[in-house]
Amino acid sequence: MQDLLGVLNQIFFFGAIPDVEFTWKLHEYEWRGNQPISPSEQKHPFGRCTSSPNTKGYLKQKIYLSPTSVPPRCQSNMHAERLGILLHEMTHAFLAKLACQKCCTAADNNGLLTGGHGRAWHRIAAGIENAAPRLLGCGVVDLGRVESLRSWYLESAVGNFPSVHDLMGFGLLSGDAIEGLFQGVL
């Protein structure tokens, strides 16, 4: 998986995140105190990217994937699902390392106010989903953008939701992708 991460880094991120480590998330549960949280209630049941400064001040990044949990939408194609989750987390690593943290739109673009999936994340993820079949010679690669948009809506503390223009730019305003996005929420 570490080798695959390196290849995908070259193809989609132009080698910008070479030091990201990969590890399998070996435990099935996240914990709340001393109580396990079931996978269906976890915030990150399929994958997670962490970033923290190391002792020299450089950003140390790690991507974790669950070896057994996959979203129910793609259980029939585990390979494509793992690829989508890995690229999803690599997009977080890319933005954590390279996106401006000081400009006035940083929180909105980088995801601090959007559950980690802001405008910049969605734009990059849309580009990857569009290019992946051609660059990798595979079928559809789903980075979970519809689910991420739903979490943006649910987790936004300030009501800073995507506009119609944003949704069009993300490629999510037409077809079945947007249908049911807020079902059960409003």
C-alpha positions as CSV (number, residue, x, y, z in Angstrom):
1,M,0.0,0.0,0.0
2,Q,2.9,2.4,0.7
3,D,4.1,1.8,-2.9
4,L,0.6,2.5,-4.3
5,L,0.4,5.7,-2.2
6,G,3.7,6.7,-3.9
7,V,2.5,6.0,-7.4
8,L,-0.8,7.8,-6.8
9,N,1.1,10.8,-5.3
10,Q,3.1,11.1,-8.5
11,I,0.0,10.7,-10.8
12,F,-2.5,13.0,-9.0
13,F,-0.5,15.3,-6.7
14,F,2.7,15.7,-8.8
15,G,4.8,14.2,-6.0
16,A,3.8,17.0,-3.5
17,I,3.2,14.6,-0.6
18,P,6.1,12.2,-0.7
19,D,6.5,11.6,3.1
20,V,2.9,10.4,3.9
21,E,3.0,7.1,5.7
22,F,0.4,4.4,5.3
23,T,-0.9,2.0,7.9
24,W,-3.9,-0.3,8.3
25,K,-6.2,0.8,11.1
26,L,-6.0,-2.6,12.8
27,H,-8.6,-2.1,15.5
28,E,-12.2,-2.0,14.4
29,Y,-13.4,0.5,17.0
30,E,-12.7,4.1,17.9
31,W,-13.1,4.7,21.6
32,R,-15.1,7.2,23.7
33,G,-13.4,7.0,27.1
34,N,-13.2,3.3,27.8
35,Q,-16.2,2.4,25.7
36,P,-15.8,1.3,22.0
37,I,-17.8,3.1,19.4
38,S,-19.3,0.7,16.8
39,P,-18.2,1.2,13.2
40,S,-21.7,2.6,12.2
41,E,-21.3,5.4,14.7
42,Q,-17.7,6.3,14.1
43,K,-16.7,9.6,12.5
44,H,-14.0,8.0,10.4
45,P,-14.9,4.3,10.0
46,F,-13.2,3.8,6.6
47,G,-10.1,6.0,6.6
48,R,-8.4,8.9,8.2
49,C,-5.5,11.3,7.5
50,T,-3.6,12.8,10.4
51,S,-1.1,15.6,10.3
52,S,1.1,16.9,13.0
53,P,4.5,18.6,13.2
54,N,7.4,16.4,14.0
55,T,10.4,17.4,16.2
56,K,12.0,19.3,13.3
57,G,8.8,21.3,12.6
58,Y,8.0,19.5,9.4
59,L,4.5,18.1,8.9
60,K,4.3,14.3,9.7
61,Q,1.3,12.8,7.9
62,K,-0.2,9.4,8.2
63,I,-3.1,7.7,6.3
64,Y,-5.0,4.9,8.0
65,L,-7.5,2.6,6.2
66,S,-9.7,0.1,7.8
67,P,-8.9,-3.4,6.5
68,T,-12.5,-4.6,6.7
69,S,-14.9,-1.6,6.7
70,V,-16.1,-0.2,3.4
71,P,-19.1,2.0,2.7
72,P,-22.2,0.0,1.8
73,R,-22.5,1.7,-1.6
74,C,-19.5,-0.2,-3.0
75,Q,-19.2,-3.5,-1.2
76,S,-19.4,-5.3,-4.6
77,N,-16.1,-3.6,-5.8
78,M,-13.7,-3.5,-2.9
79,H,-10.7,-2.6,-5.0
80,A,-12.4,0.6,-6.4
81,E,-13.6,1.5,-3.0
82,R,-10.2,1.2,-1.4
83,L,-8.7,3.3,-4.2
84,G,-11.4,6.0,-3.7
85,I,-10.8,6.0,0.1
86,L,-7.1,6.3,-0.3
87,L,-7.4,9.1,-2.8
88,H,-9.9,10.8,-0.5
89,E,-7.4,10.8,2.4
90,M,-4.5,11.8,0.1
91,T,-6.5,14.9,-0.8
92,H,-6.7,15.8,2.9
93,A,-2.9,15.3,3.2
94,F,-2.2,17.5,0.1
95,L,-4.3,20.3,1.5
96,A,-3.0,20.0,5.0
97,K,0.5,20.3,3.6
98,L,0.1,23.0,0.9
99,A,-3.1,25.0,1.4
100,C,-2.7,28.5,2.9
101,Q,-3.6,28.5,6.6
102,K,-3.6,32.3,6.9
103,C,-5.8,33.7,4.2
104,C,-9.3,34.9,5.0
105,T,-10.9,31.9,3.2
106,A,-8.7,29.2,4.7
107,A,-11.2,27.8,7.1
108,D,-13.9,27.5,4.4
109,N,-11.5,26.2,1.7
110,N,-9.4,23.9,3.9
111,G,-12.4,22.4,5.7
112,L,-12.1,23.8,9.3
113,L,-15.7,24.9,9.0
114,T,-16.9,22.2,6.6
115,G,-16.2,18.9,8.4
116,G,-12.8,18.7,6.5
117,H,-14.4,18.9,3.1
118,G,-14.3,22.5,2.0
119,R,-14.3,24.1,-1.5
120,A,-10.7,23.3,-2.2
121,W,-11.1,19.6,-1.2
122,H,-14.2,19.3,-3.4
123,R,-12.6,20.9,-6.4
124,I,-9.5,18.6,-6.2
125,A,-11.6,15.5,-5.5
126,A,-13.9,16.3,-8.5
127,G,-10.8,16.6,-10.7
128,I,-9.4,13.3,-9.4
129,E,-12.7,11.5,-10.0
130,N,-12.8,12.9,-13.5
131,A,-9.2,12.0,-14.4
132,A,-8.8,8.7,-12.6
133,P,-10.6,6.4,-15.2
134,R,-8.4,7.8,-18.0
135,L,-5.1,7.9,-16.0
136,L,-5.6,4.5,-14.3
137,G,-7.5,2.7,-17.0
138,C,-10.2,1.8,-14.5
139,G,-13.9,2.4,-14.0
140,V,-15.5,5.0,-11.7
141,V,-13.5,6.1,-8.7
142,D,-15.7,7.5,-6.0
143,L,-14.0,9.7,-3.4
144,G,-17.2,10.0,-1.4
145,R,-17.9,13.6,-2.4
146,V,-21.7,13.3,-1.9
147,E,-21.3,12.0,1.6
148,S,-18.6,14.6,2.3
149,L,-21.0,17.3,1.2
150,R,-23.6,16.0,3.6
151,S,-21.1,16.1,6.4
152,W,-20.3,19.7,5.4
153,Y,-23.9,20.5,5.9
154,L,-24.3,18.6,9.2
155,E,-21.1,19.8,10.8
156,S,-21.0,23.4,9.7
157,A,-21.3,25.4,12.9
158,V,-21.8,28.8,11.2
159,G,-24.2,27.9,8.4
160,N,-21.5,28.4,5.8
161,F,-23.0,26.0,3.2
162,P,-22.0,25.6,-0.4
163,S,-23.8,27.8,-2.9
164,V,-25.5,26.7,-6.1
165,H,-22.4,27.9,-7.9
166,D,-20.2,25.7,-5.6
167,L,-22.4,22.7,-6.3
168,M,-22.2,23.3,-10.0
169,G,-18.4,23.7,-9.8
170,F,-18.2,20.5,-7.8
171,G,-20.2,18.7,-10.5
172,L,-22.9,17.7,-8.0
173,L,-25.9,19.8,-9.0
174,S,-27.3,17.5,-11.7
175,G,-28.5,13.9,-11.7
176,D,-28.9,11.5,-8.8
177,A,-25.8,12.7,-7.0
178,I,-27.6,15.6,-5.3
179,E,-31.0,13.8,-4.9
180,G,-31.5,12.8,-1.4
181,L,-28.4,14.6,-0.1
182,F,-30.3,16.3,2.7
183,Q,-33.0,13.6,3.0
184,G,-33.9,13.2,6.6
185,V,-31.9,16.3,7.6
186,L,-34.3,19.1,6.8
